[in-house]
Protein backbone atom coordinates (compact mmCIF):
# COMPACT_ATOMS: atom_id res chain seq x y z
CA UNK A 1 0.00 0.00 0.00
CA UNK A 2 1.38 3.39 -0.95
CA UNK A 3 0.06 6.85 -0.16
CA UNK A 4 1.72 9.99 -1.51
CA UNK A 5 1.40 13.13 0.61
CA UNK A 6 3.37 16.38 0.49
CA UNK A 7 6.18 16.59 3.01
CA UNK A 8 5.87 19.56 5.38
CA UNK A 9 9.16 21.18 6.36
CA UNK A 10 9.92 24.04 8.77
CA UNK A 11 9.25 26.67 6.12
CA UNK A 12 5.71 25.41 5.63
CA UNK A 13 4.72 24.12 9.05
CA UNK A 14 3.00 27.28 10.28
CA UNK A 15 1.05 27.55 7.04
CA UNK A 16 -0.05 23.93 7.49
CA UNK A 17 -0.89 24.58 11.15
CA UNK A 18 -2.96 27.67 10.26
CA UNK A 19 -4.87 25.84 7.53
CA UNK A 20 -5.55 22.93 9.87
CA UNK A 21 -6.78 25.23 12.64
CA UNK A 22 -9.15 27.17 10.35
CA UNK A 23 -10.62 23.94 8.98
CA UNK A 24 -10.77 22.40 12.45
CA UNK A 25 -12.60 25.39 13.96
CA UNK A 26 -15.16 25.50 11.15
CA UNK A 27 -15.96 21.78 11.20
CA UNK A 28 -15.92 21.60 15.02
CA UNK A 29 -18.47 24.41 15.19
CA UNK A 30 -20.62 22.69 12.56
CA UNK A 31 -20.61 19.33 14.36
CA UNK A 32 -21.50 21.07 17.61
CA UNK A 33 -24.74 22.39 16.09
CA UNK A 34 -25.83 19.82 13.51
CA UNK A 35 -26.25 16.11 14.21
CA UNK A 36 -27.70 13.09 12.45
CA UNK A 37 -29.57 12.10 15.62
CA UNK A 38 -30.34 13.68 19.02
CA UNK A 39 -27.29 13.80 21.34
CA UNK A 40 -27.08 10.90 23.77
CA UNK A 41 -26.17 10.95 27.45
CA UNK A 42 -23.64 8.42 28.72
CA UNK A 43 -23.97 6.66 32.04
CA UNK A 44 -21.69 8.09 34.71
CA UNK A 45 -18.90 5.67 35.57
CA UNK A 46 -17.23 5.52 38.97
CA UNK A 47 -14.49 8.06 38.03
CA UNK A 48 -17.19 10.51 36.87
CA UNK A 49 -18.92 10.26 40.24
CA UNK A 50 -15.79 10.23 42.41
CA UNK A 51 -13.73 12.98 40.73
CA UNK A 52 -14.94 16.34 42.07
CA UNK A 53 -15.59 19.55 40.18
CA UNK A 54 -12.58 21.88 40.62
CA UNK A 55 -13.25 25.28 39.07
CA UNK A 56 -9.64 26.53 38.78
CA UNK A 57 -8.66 23.57 36.59
CA UNK A 58 -10.41 25.38 33.74
CA UNK A 59 -7.03 27.08 33.26
CA UNK A 60 -5.34 23.71 32.87
CA UNK A 61 -8.05 22.70 30.42
CA UNK A 62 -7.60 25.91 28.40
CA UNK A 63 -3.81 25.55 28.38
CA UNK A 64 -4.17 22.87 25.71
CA UNK A 65 -3.80 25.59 23.09
CA UNK A 66 -0.45 26.63 24.58
CA UNK A 67 0.65 23.00 24.57
CA UNK A 68 -0.23 22.59 20.90
CA UNK A 69 1.65 25.78 20.02
CA UNK A 70 4.70 24.79 22.07
CA UNK A 71 4.87 21.34 20.51
CA UNK A 72 4.53 22.72 17.00
CA UNK A 73 7.32 25.15 17.85
CA UNK A 74 9.57 22.34 19.09
CA UNK A 75 9.04 19.84 16.27
CA UNK A 76 11.30 20.91 13.40
CA UNK A 77 12.18 17.88 11.27
CA UNK A 78 10.20 17.46 8.06
CA UNK A 79 9.36 13.91 9.07
CA UNK A 80 8.18 14.97 12.53
CA UNK A 81 6.15 17.92 11.29
CA UNK A 82 4.52 15.83 8.57
CA UNK A 83 3.56 13.06 10.95
CA UNK A 84 2.20 15.49 13.52
CA UNK A 85 0.05 17.39 11.01
CA UNK A 86 -1.28 14.25 9.37
CA UNK A 87 -1.94 12.54 12.72
CA UNK A 88 -3.93 15.44 14.20
CA UNK A 89 -5.80 15.82 10.91
CA UNK A 90 -6.72 12.13 10.92
CA UNK A 91 -7.79 12.28 14.58
CA UNK A 92 -9.93 15.35 13.90
CA UNK A 93 -11.67 13.78 10.90
CA UNK A 94 -12.43 10.54 12.74
CA UNK A 95 -13.77 12.44 15.74
CA UNK A 96 -15.92 14.68 13.53
CA UNK A 97 -17.50 11.57 12.01
CA UNK A 98 -18.35 10.34 15.51
CA UNK A 99 -19.77 13.74 16.48
CA UNK A 100 -22.08 13.72 13.46
CA UNK A 101 -23.15 10.07 13.50
CA UNK A 102 -23.44 9.46 17.25
CA UNK A 103 -23.30 12.79 19.11
CA UNK A 104 -22.99 12.73 22.88
CA UNK A 105 -23.66 15.46 25.41
CA UNK A 106 -22.45 16.20 28.92
CA UNK A 107 -25.10 18.12 30.92
CA UNK A 108 -23.85 21.42 32.28
CA UNK A 109 -25.52 21.67 35.64
CA UNK A 110 -22.62 23.24 37.56
CA UNK A 111 -22.12 27.00 37.69
CA UNK A 112 -19.31 29.16 39.04
CA UNK A 113 -20.60 32.39 40.55
CA UNK A 114 -17.63 34.76 40.61
CA UNK A 115 -13.95 35.18 39.91
CA UNK A 116 -11.64 34.66 36.97
CA UNK A 117 -12.60 31.00 36.69
CA UNK A 118 -16.26 31.95 36.38
CA UNK A 119 -15.40 34.26 33.49
CA UNK A 120 -13.37 31.48 31.84
CA UNK A 121 -16.29 29.05 32.10
CA UNK A 122 -18.75 31.58 30.70
CA UNK A 123 -16.45 32.23 27.77
CA UNK A 124 -15.94 28.50 27.17
CA UNK A 125 -19.68 27.83 27.23
CA UNK A 126 -20.26 30.68 24.77
CA UNK A 127 -17.96 29.18 22.11
CA UNK A 128 -18.20 25.44 22.82
CA UNK A 129 -21.41 23.42 22.84
CA UNK A 130 -22.13 20.68 25.37
CA UNK A 131 -21.89 18.10 22.58
CA UNK A 132 -18.76 16.93 20.70
CA UNK A 133 -17.89 14.83 23.72
CA UNK A 134 -16.86 11.36 22.54
CA UNK A 135 -14.05 10.95 21.78
CA UNK A 136 -12.36 13.87 23.50
CA UNK A 137 -10.34 15.81 20.93
CA UNK A 138 -8.94 17.84 23.82
CA UNK A 139 -7.22 14.67 25.01
CA UNK A 140 -6.34 13.27 21.58
CA UNK A 141 -4.67 16.43 20.24
CA UNK A 142 -2.79 17.05 23.48
CA UNK A 143 -1.26 13.56 23.44
CA UNK A 144 -0.47 13.56 19.72
CA UNK A 145 1.38 16.85 20.10
CA UNK A 146 3.24 15.79 23.24
CA UNK A 147 4.32 12.45 21.77
CA UNK A 148 5.53 14.15 18.58
CA UNK A 149 7.70 16.49 20.63
CA UNK A 150 8.95 13.50 22.64
CA UNK A 151 10.17 11.89 19.40
CA UNK A 152 12.58 14.78 18.82
CA UNK A 153 13.31 16.28 22.24
CA UNK A 154 13.35 13.87 25.16
CA UNK A 155 13.21 16.19 28.18
CA UNK A 156 10.81 18.81 26.75
CA UNK A 157 8.77 15.91 25.37
CA UNK A 158 8.54 14.30 28.80
CA UNK A 159 7.32 17.61 30.26
CA UNK A 160 4.79 17.90 27.44
CA UNK A 161 3.51 14.39 28.21
CA UNK A 162 3.03 15.37 31.86
CA UNK A 163 1.19 18.47 30.67
CA UNK A 164 -1.01 16.34 28.41
CA UNK A 165 -1.81 14.07 31.37
CA UNK A 166 -2.91 17.07 33.45
CA UNK A 167 -5.06 18.33 30.58
CA UNK A 168 -6.65 14.90 30.32
CA UNK A 169 -7.52 14.95 34.02
CA UNK A 170 -8.88 18.48 33.71
CA UNK A 171 -11.51 17.27 31.23
CA UNK A 172 -13.03 15.44 34.21
CA UNK A 173 -12.48 18.04 36.94
CA UNK A 174 -14.12 20.73 34.78
CA UNK A 175 -17.00 18.34 33.98
CA UNK A 176 -16.51 18.92 30.28
CA UNK A 177 -16.25 15.22 29.48
CA UNK A 178 -17.17 11.77 30.69
CA UNK A 179 -14.42 9.38 31.75
CA UNK A 180 -15.15 7.29 28.65
CA UNK A 181 -14.53 10.42 26.52
CA UNK A 182 -11.06 10.77 28.01
CA UNK A 183 -10.29 7.09 27.38
CA UNK A 184 -11.66 7.40 23.85
CA UNK A 185 -9.52 10.45 23.17
CA UNK A 186 -6.39 8.68 24.35
CA UNK A 187 -7.26 5.65 22.25
CA UNK A 188 -7.87 7.85 19.21
CA UNK A 189 -4.44 9.45 19.63
CA UNK A 190 -2.72 6.06 19.82
CA UNK A 191 -4.70 4.76 16.84
CA UNK A 192 -3.85 7.69 14.59
CA UNK A 193 -0.21 7.69 15.67
CA UNK A 194 -0.04 3.94 14.94
CA UNK A 195 -1.74 4.31 11.56
CA UNK A 196 0.59 7.10 10.47
CA UNK A 197 3.57 5.06 11.66
CA UNK A 198 2.21 1.96 9.93
CA UNK A 199 1.82 3.72 6.62
CA UNK A 200 4.84 5.97 6.95
CA UNK A 201 8.16 4.83 5.53
CA UNK A 202 10.15 7.66 7.13
CA UNK A 203 12.55 6.73 9.94
CA UNK A 204 11.71 7.81 13.46
CA UNK A 205 13.60 10.90 14.54
CA UNK A 206 15.20 8.90 17.34
CA UNK A 207 16.59 6.42 14.81
CA UNK A 208 17.95 9.23 12.71
CA UNK A 209 19.79 10.70 15.69
CA UNK A 210 21.19 7.28 16.52
CA UNK A 211 22.65 7.16 13.01
CA UNK A 212 24.13 10.67 13.43
CA UNK A 213 22.07 12.12 10.61
CA UNK A 214 22.60 15.80 9.92
CA UNK A 215 18.94 16.08 8.93
CA UNK A 216 15.91 13.80 9.18
CA UNK A 217 15.78 10.99 6.64
CA UNK A 218 12.61 10.50 4.67
CA UNK A 219 12.02 7.37 2.67
CA UNK A 220 10.81 8.08 -0.82
CA UNK A 221 9.65 5.21 -3.00
CA UNK A 222 11.44 2.65 -0.80
CA UNK A 223 14.80 4.52 -0.89
CA UNK A 224 16.37 6.98 1.51
CA UNK A 225 17.50 10.54 1.00
CA UNK A 226 18.08 13.42 3.39
CA UNK A 227 15.82 16.43 3.22
CA UNK A 228 18.75 18.80 3.04
CA UNK A 229 20.84 16.47 0.90
CA UNK A 230 23.42 15.87 3.63
CA UNK A 231 24.80 12.35 4.10
CA UNK A 232 26.49 11.41 7.42
CA UNK A 233 29.86 9.78 7.79
CA UNK A 234 31.05 10.34 4.25
CA UNK A 235 28.67 7.68 2.95
CA UNK A 236 27.68 7.71 -0.68
CA UNK A 237 24.18 9.07 -1.14
CA UNK A 238 21.62 6.47 -2.17
CA UNK A 239 19.59 6.90 -5.30
CA UNK A 240 16.33 8.65 -4.45
CA UNK A 241 13.25 8.80 -6.55
CA UNK A 242 10.77 11.48 -5.57
CA UNK A 243 7.11 10.92 -6.29
CA UNK A 244 6.21 12.36 -9.64
CA UNK A 245 9.85 12.96 -10.62
CA UNK A 246 11.66 9.77 -11.69
CA UNK A 247 14.54 11.79 -13.12
CA UNK A 248 15.76 12.98 -9.71
CA UNK A 249 19.55 12.73 -9.60
CA UNK A 250 21.49 10.71 -7.08
CA UNK A 251 21.30 12.23 -3.58
CA UNK A 252 19.42 15.35 -4.70
CA UNK A 253 15.97 16.43 -3.59
CA UNK A 254 13.84 18.98 -5.45
CA UNK A 255 12.58 22.06 -3.57
CA UNK A 256 9.13 20.56 -2.90
CA UNK A 257 9.46 16.80 -2.28
CA UNK A 258 6.55 14.51 -1.55
CA UNK A 259 6.47 12.15 1.37
CA UNK A 260 5.61 8.67 0.17
CA UNK A 261 3.97 6.59 2.87
CA UNK A 262 4.27 2.83 2.49
CA UNK A 263 3.77 -0.14 4.76
CA UNK A 264 6.83 -0.93 6.94
CA UNK A 265 7.57 -4.28 5.30
CA UNK A 266 8.29 -2.42 2.07
CA UNK A 267 10.92 -0.18 3.63
CA UNK A 268 13.58 -2.65 4.72
HELIX and SHEET records of a PDB file:
HELIX    1   1 UNK A   13  UNK A   33  1                                  21    
HELIX    2   2 UNK A   46  UNK A   50  1                                   5    
HELIX    3   3 UNK A   55  UNK A   57  5                                   3    
HELIX    4   4 UNK A   58  UNK A   62  1                                   5    
HELIX    5   5 UNK A   64  UNK A   74  1                                  11    
HELIX    6   6 UNK A   78  UNK A  101  1                                  24    
HELIX    7   7 UNK A  116  UNK A  127  1                                  12    
HELIX    8   8 UNK A  137  UNK A  152  1                                  16    
HELIX    9   9 UNK A  154  UNK A  173  1                                  20    
HELIX   10  10 UNK A  179  UNK A  199  1                                  21    
HELIX   11  11 UNK A  205  UNK A  210  1                                   6    
HELIX   12  12 UNK A  232  UNK A  234  5                                   3    
HELIX   13  13 UNK A  264  UNK A  266  5                                   3    
SHEET    1   A 2 UNK A   2  UNK A   6  0                                        
SHEET    2   A 2 UNK A 258  UNK A 262 -1                                        
SHEET    1   B 2 UNK A 217  UNK A 220  0                                        
SHEET    2   B 2 UNK A 223  UNK A 226 -1                                        
END                                                                             
